[in-house]
Amino acid sequence: MAMDRMNDSHRYYCIGGYFSPTNDAYGKVGLAPGKHRVEMCRLAMKDSTWIMVDPWEVLQPSWVRTSIVLDHFDYFLNKNRPAELASYPKIRIMLLAGGDLIESFGTPNLWSSEDLEKIVGTYGCMIVERTCVDVKAFLLSHDILYKNKVLSTLLILQYIYNDINSTKIRLFIKRGMSIKYLLPDSVISYIMEHNLYQNSGTSTALPLTIKDANP
């Protein structure tokens, strides 16, 4: 959906995408160790021709703000590109997120105005429509999003509604319910092999050693 929406906009051409699993220090209850989350993303994307997994965020010594993660991709893809690619146009970095996360931009004291200006204004957002969020109304009500709505935001409509999300998947696993066809078989096997999400407590972080990782 994201690639189709971007290409159909006639403003951009999508050349690739990255999963960037959050750092273990984020501290969310039930968060699996970064080593496992990176590997599950890689298994899920092993047949993709355009989506990659970057462990940089997980490898940092502490939690990293979203704006800094976008800075990392800008440096990696634009400022540190090989000399033979120097003449190519600059790559536009954008955050792909669900409407529920974008709605959190309005939560007091959760996001700084400086970070939102960078995320939305400097980079940009692709917002996936969610059944529980009126994204259009929120875009209208949020000053920074509204100011940048033409040049820096793309709304992705779900023509076939998909209400599956990671929270529901984790709950199904915790309750011993089947997640067959909700995730790739390779990811399901990995979850069961490593006994992930079997309880609601915060997992203990494991040392992360990844070969051939992107910067």
C-alpha positions in Angstrom: 0.0 0.0 0.0 2.7 2.4 0.9 4.7 2.0 -2.3 1.6 2.1 -4.4 0.4 5.3 -2.7 3.8 7.0 -3.1 4.2 6.1 -6.7 0.6 7.1 -7.5 1.1 10.5 -6.0 3.4 11.4 -8.9 5.5 13.4 -6.4 7.8 10.5 -5.4 9.1 7.2 -6.6 9.7 4.7 -3.8 13.1 2.9 -4.1 13.2 1.1 -0.8 12.1 0.9 2.8 13.6 -0.1 6.2 12.3 -1.7 9.3 14.1 -0.2 12.3 13.2 -2.1 15.5 13.3 0.1 18.6 16.0 -0.1 21.2 15.6 -2.4 24.2 15.8 0.7 26.5 12.4 1.8 25.2 11.1 -0.2 28.1 7.7 -1.2 26.8 6.1 -4.0 28.7 6.3 -7.3 26.8 9.0 -6.0 24.4 11.0 -8.9 23.1 14.8 -8.5 23.2 16.2 -6.6 20.2 18.1 -9.6 18.9 14.9 -11.5 18.4 12.9 -8.6 16.9 15.6 -7.9 14.3 15.7 -11.6 13.3 11.8 -11.8 13.1 11.8 -8.8 10.8 14.5 -10.3 8.6 12.6 -13.6 8.4 9.4 -11.7 7.5 11.1 -9.7 4.8 13.4 -12.4 3.3 11.4 -12.5 0.1 10.8 -8.7 -0.2 12.5 -7.0 -3.1 12.5 -3.5 -1.5 12.1 -3.7 2.3 15.2 -4.2 4.4 16.0 -4.4 8.1 18.4 -2.0 9.8 19.6 -3.0 13.4 21.3 0.4 14.0 18.6 1.6 16.4 18.7 -1.6 18.4 22.5 -1.5 18.6 22.7 1.9 20.3 23.6 2.0 24.0 20.3 3.7 24.9 16.8 4.5 23.5 16.9 6.7 20.4 14.3 9.3 19.5 12.5 8.9 16.2 14.0 12.1 14.8 17.5 10.8 15.4 16.7 7.5 13.7 15.6 9.5 10.6 18.8 11.5 10.8 20.7 8.2 10.8 19.0 7.1 7.5 19.6 10.6 6.0 23.3 10.3 6.8 23.5 6.7 5.6 21.6 7.2 2.3 22.5 10.8 1.4 25.5 12.2 3.2 27.7 9.1 3.3 26.8 7.7 -0.2 29.6 6.4 -2.4 31.3 8.9 -4.7 29.9 7.2 -7.8 26.4 8.0 -6.6 27.1 11.7 -5.6 25.4 13.0 -8.8 22.1 11.2 -8.0 19.2 13.2 -6.6 18.9 13.4 -2.8 16.8 10.6 -1.4 13.7 11.8 0.6 13.5 10.1 3.9 9.9 9.6 5.3 8.4 8.0 8.4 5.8 5.3 7.7 3.5 4.9 10.6 -0.1 4.0 11.5 -2.7 6.6 12.3 -2.6 5.5 15.9 1.0 6.5 16.3 0.5 9.8 14.4 -2.4 10.5 16.8 0.1 10.3 19.7 1.7 13.4 18.3 -1.1 15.3 20.1 -0.4 13.7 23.5 0.9 16.4 25.9 4.7 16.0 26.8 5.1 12.9 24.7 6.8 14.5 21.6 8.7 17.7 21.6 7.8 20.4 19.1 11.4 20.4 17.8 11.2 16.7 17.1 7.8 16.9 15.4 9.0 19.8 13.2 11.9 17.7 12.1 9.9 14.5 11.6 7.1 16.1 9.7 8.7 19.2 8.2 12.2 18.2 7.4 11.5 14.6 6.5 7.8 13.7 6.2 5.2 11.1 7.1 3.3 8.4 5.3 0.2 7.7 7.5 -1.6 4.4 7.2 -5.3 4.8 7.9 -6.6 2.9 11.0 -10.2 1.9 11.7 -10.0 3.4 15.2 -8.5 6.8 14.3 -10.0 9.7 12.3 -6.7 10.6 10.6 -8.1 13.4 8.5 -9.7 15.1 11.5 -6.4 14.8 13.4 -4.4 16.3 10.5 -6.8 19.2 10.6 -6.5 19.8 14.3 -2.7 19.4 14.7 -0.8 22.6 13.9 2.5 21.1 12.7 0.9 18.3 10.7 -1.6 20.8 9.1 1.2 23.2 8.2 3.1 20.5 6.4 0.1 18.5 5.0 0.7 19.4 1.4 4.4 18.9 1.0 5.3 16.4 3.8 2.4 14.1 4.5 0.8 11.3 2.5 -2.4 9.5 3.7 -2.6 5.8 2.8 -6.1 4.6 2.6 -6.9 1.0 3.3 -9.1 -0.2 0.4 -9.2 -3.6 2.1 -9.3 -3.0 5.8 -6.8 -5.0 7.8 -7.1 -4.6 11.6 -4.3 -7.0 12.5 -1.6 -5.4 14.7 1.3 -6.5 16.8 -0.6 -6.0 20.1 -3.3 -8.5 19.0 -0.7 -11.0 17.8 1.1 -10.9 21.1 -2.2 -11.3 23.0 -3.2 -14.3 20.9 0.2 -15.9 21.7 -0.2 -15.2 25.4 -3.6 -16.8 25.4 -2.4 -19.8 23.5 -4.5 -19.0 20.4 -3.5 -19.8 16.8 -1.7 -17.1 14.8 -1.5 -19.2 11.6 -1.9 -17.1 8.5 -1.4 -13.9 10.6 2.4 -14.1 10.3 4.8 -15.9 8.0 5.4 -19.5 9.1 9.1 -18.7 9.5 8.3 -16.0 12.1 5.8 -18.2 13.9 8.4 -21.0 14.2 10.9 -18.5 15.5 8.5 -17.2 18.1 7.7 -20.7 19.3 11.3 -21.8 19.2 12.4 -18.9 21.5 9.3 -19.0 23.7 8.5 -15.3 23.0 5.5 -13.4 24.2 4.4 -16.2 26.6 3.9 -13.8 29.5 3.2 -10.1 29.9 6.4 -9.2 31.7 9.1 -7.1 30.1 11.7 -9.4 28.6 15.4 -9.3 29.6 17.5 -7.8 26.9 20.0 -10.2 25.3 23.4 -9.3 23.8 23.0 -8.5 20.1 25.6 -9.7 17.7 24.7 -9.3 14.1 27.0 -9.9 11.1 26.9 -7.8 8.0 24.6 -5.2 9.6 23.9 -1.9 7.9 25.6 1.2 9.5 
